[in-house]
Amino acid sequence: MWYSVCICYELIHLVVVLTTLLLVLLIFLL
């Protein structure tokens, strides 16, 4: 149970990092 929560948290963190990187790239390109 605790392990799945940790994995879920890691996935959310990864998605957040990727989206912020994409936003930064879009801002630089525009």
Helices and strands as residue ranges (DSSP letters): H 2-29
